[in-house]
Amino acid sequence: VEAAWHVDFLEHNALQRQKRLRSRALLSLALLAEPMERQWREIYLDVAWSAWQQVIGDERRQREMPKAQQMYEKVLRDTHEAMGLNC
């Protein structure tokens, strides 16, 4: 069971990392966009919408996860944080 939880944790973190990289890339593009053309507004809306979806998805995942798996993932997150790793 723990092996499956660990795989789920790693997959979830890889997906979250991809989402963070996408948001960073979009924000970088926003800095390059001409403010007078108002193209940056679309980028900020996209980033805000993605962040909202991520929060809702994370909350739903946390609620649906067994308590033992929640505790297991908390230990992994705390360990990664103590090691200076970004999950």
DRENBA-826780 format. One record per residue: y, x, z of N, C-alpha, C, O in turn. Coordinates in pm, whole numbers, plus 50000, padded with zeros to 5 digits. Each point is the difference from the previous one (the first is absolute). Layout:
BEGIN
YXZYXZYXZYXZ...
This chain:
BEGIN
498815008350000501194991750000501255008750000500954997449925499065013050158501195008650007500275006949866501165002249964497775001149964500195006549869500724990549904500895004149926498734983250077500664990049914501454998350043500884998849915499385001150214501374998950050500825011949955501164998749962498225013250044500735012149962500364999649852501115003549962497954992249955500264998849857501114989849976500895002449919499054986350151501044989849986501365005550041501004997549934499035010050175501245006250049500565009649895501204999749971497935008749973500465009749900500494993149873501025004049943498284985650013500434992649881501344993150024500885000149914499264993950204501264993250033501165010150003501074997249947498705014350113501055010150008500365005649863501165002849972497834998849941500285004949864500864989949925500945003849929498764983450086500794989649936501434999750056500964998849924499175002450207501325000350062500805012149952501214998949977498145012550009500665012249953500534997949858501135004049969498064989749945500444997249863501224990750000500935002049922499064988050165501144990750008501265007150047501084997649947498785011450152501165007450050500555009249890501225001149984497895005449942500455008849891500734992049893501015004549947498484983650022500654991449900501394996150048500965000449922499164995750204501304996150054500985011749996501164998449965498355013450072500875011849996500475003049858501165003449977497924995249928500365002649861501044990049953500965003749932498864983650103500974989849960501365002650063501034998449934498985005450193501285002950065500665012349938501235000549990497985009249970500575011649931500634995949868501075004749964498264986549964500564994949875501304992350026500935000549920499104992350191501204992350033501205009350020501134996649964498615015150093501085009550020500535005349868501175003649988497954996849912500405005049868500664989349915500735003149906498994984350125500524988949919501524999150016500565003550104500064991949793501454998150005500314987450082499604989149960501095012250152500304988250082500794989249926499864988250030500965015949874500804990149928499144991249910500394988949966498455016049996499134992249914499134990350080499324991549942500705009850188499274991350091498494999949979499324990750042500175019649893498555001049983499335003450132498824997050019501895009250071499435004150126499644987950086499125001050086501554987649894499724988150081498544995649981499344996150097500185004549780498614996449972499045009150074498974995650051501365017049955499145009750068499944996950149498925000050059502234997450002500014997050142499264987150030499304999050101500834991049812499254987550019498515002549991499224994550079500375013849827498585003249985499475007150124498924996850048501845012950003499585007550118499934990750121499055000750078501954990749939500014990750113498824990349991499344997350100500404997549782498884990649982498675007050030499144994450068500705017849881498775007550025499825002950148498884999150052502205004350016499925002850144499594987450076499195000650093501384988049869499654987450066498524996849978499314996150094500225005549783498584997549971499115009350079498934995950047501485016449969499205009750074499924996250147498935000950061502184994949997500004996050141499094987850021499204999850093500944990449821499174987950011498525003649982499154995250076500545013149825498625004149976499425007850116498854997950038501955011250019499545007750116499744991150121499015001750071501894988849951499824990850113498744991549982499234998150095500574997049784498814991849972498735008350018499044995450060500985016749887498835008850014499715002850146498844999750042502195002850036499835002950143499414988050074499135001650085501364986449882499514987850065498534997349968499244995550086500385007249789498644996849957498985010750036498804997849989501685013650054499125011250034499374997950138500674995250092498045008349924499384999250133500745008950100500555010349963499464985650162500725007350105499525014650009500815009150018497894993049970499475013650009500545008749886500305011850020499824982549861500545007549887501495002950021500485010749963500244979950096501415002350030500165012050093500865008549980498294991950122500065011150096499625013149932500635010450025498374989349889499565011949927501145005349913500275012050000500394979249926501095004349914501205004950080500705009249957499544984950158501105004650085499755014450044500915008350000497854994750038499655013750039500215009549882500555010950018499024985149863500195008449882501495002349971500425011249972500374977950034501455001549974500655009150104500805008649965498854989550162500585008350106499615014649982500815009050021497934993449940499535013649978500735006449882500435011550008499704980949884500735005349883501455002950035500555010149957500064981150119501395001950040500145012550086500945007849983498134994150111500055011750087499825012949921500535010550038498734988749852499785011749914501145001949900500025009949927500914980750069501125000949908499674995449860500705003549904498234988750082499614994849870500614986349980500094992150093500335005349785500604987149966498914990849948499425002649895500314986750177498964990449957500584989649910499294991149954
